[in-house]
Amino acid sequence: MSLKREYMQNPFESGHIKNYILLYASVVIIMILFFIASTLFIDIESHEKKKFDTIKKEKIALDIKESNTTKVKKFKFKLLEKAY
C-alpha cells in the first residue's frame, strides 16, 4: 500500500487563479447591480415639515387657572390616621 500525498497546488501555476478572479468579479458585479436596482426602483416619500404653535393662547391659560382653583381633592382611598 502506497500512500499518495497530494500537496496544495499553487493556483498561479495550475491555472485556477482564473476561476478565483471570475468568482470575485461576479460577486462585485452582483453587488453593483443590487445597488443600482435599489437606487432606481425605490421611491423616497417627502414629508411636510410640521410646525408647532408657539403663541400662547389666553383661553387655555384661563381654563387651567379655573380648573386648578375649582378642583376639590377627593381621594378614592382613605389613609390610616396612624402609621404602623
Buried (B, 14 or more C-beta within 10 A) or exposed (E): EEEEEEEEEEEEEEEEEEEEEEEEEEEEEEEEEEEEEEEEEEEEEEEEEEEEEEEEEEEEEEEEEEEEEEEEEEEEEEEEEEEE
